[in-house]
């Protein structure tokens, strides 16, 4: 059985093509299987976020192809990509990016509504997700009433709401204190272990790197190392 | 549903900015509705004045009479016609008139006029002529050759109550005939043009001049309700096929045209107000979109499609726009209801000008209930047009670029 979730072939993203081309991502091959807990690391400007954007279908590569769950997203129209992202990919952003006018519950429910899931199933899933992130008592809180860590946990719940094939997280712990970062990592790790949810995240955070099953290092848009690291208990 | 909630909450993210737009819409609507209320009040008064003091709901003439005002074309079989009218339940009152086109001459000059030979008692019911008298005591019983003249004509001819004038016209055989009359009263209606053109004498006096004793050229009918005009016209026309039976709209097509023109004008005014407001709404929405670039990018990244994003911008614009509707409407309703009761005096704006168009100087605005639906449609169209540019800006955002902001 093919467990491949992400398959990127020779992908490059080039800026300033007309003058002096700058390779944000340079001829990258990446293969991620279901249940991986992978960290993309590298110095600032190494292309981590660009690579995540390409894999997430937010941006298109100038060269190469990206196959997600067997579907080539580089051949999709913008509208098909929107629909594909909604059904297949969960996003967690560095600065939480919750919708400020919606409550925590509504932020998560919003994605399910976009998917056309009926009210009963939405309610059920919301309770499961908020139990998982440990914020069942914060359902009606607005993002401004939550701490950074709590907001990022809601963002994880939102990413999981659509039952995606994998979750892309761009520096998820960058804006969190140690305690909050550890809590978030525990939740993500638990989801990975228990539900085999695939995570691919960019990070500078050593705590994240330490807990990743696999660490890919990018420098100047190229993968310079790709190694499984020792999983350390929390 | 969530998009609806988001749109509603989004407009309150910047309360003062939203309030300014909502109040602008309210103010614009208030102004537009007040214009409609004033127009409606003016037109209602004009129609009322036309029906109840000038032409009545219906008039009956011999078929060819109004072409040349030939005195010999008086109504045939008048007694049976009157009998039939009396038996028509829709008819509240009627008056017979003899009409002649001719000349009024005095020592100071002459003027072309229409002589209306009337029965004062009938006329007081049908056209309230007595109420329009501003000088003199009107027709005195037993006195012959008395005349009522309009204020404007009296002023033009420098005539006063008690002065003598000469009326000249042709009789039914085409002979020139004249009669000396004494002014028994000066009247003033809300239509100075009409006042200048019409004089009233007693019907017997005019009939003597025309040689048509006991006859009438015209029957003016007043109905119990304005709405009965068309059905009563049809009913009478079926009974008297050879006679010309006209409604007030046919008798005064310029008034009917004015009502339609005023209706259109009031919509144009509202359109202009909302068009100006649209720029304010566009500016506000554009600011709201630009401030939320990152958030919009994030929603697009998560899977919000273009139609949903457009709906969000459209709903926000609609909420902002229709938010002012109840305020605009209720304030316009309050003021127009107050003014409907106490009147708005425009005498200082030019009494003569108002009267020359047939309007009284005190206007009683009427809240335009019948135009609410039309105005709301205008507002919604404005919202839709106003949201287009900001929505296009939002739709042009690329999630990856928007997320960097």
Interface residues (C-beta under 8 A of the other chain):
Chain A: X53 X56 X58 X59 X79 X82 X83 X85 X86 X87 X91 X93 X97 X99 X100 X101 X102 X106 X109 X110 X111 X113 X114 X115 X158 X162
Chain B: X1 X2 X5 X6 X9 X10 X13 X294 X295 X298 X299 X300 X301 X302 X303 X304 X305 X306 X308 X398 X399 X400 X403
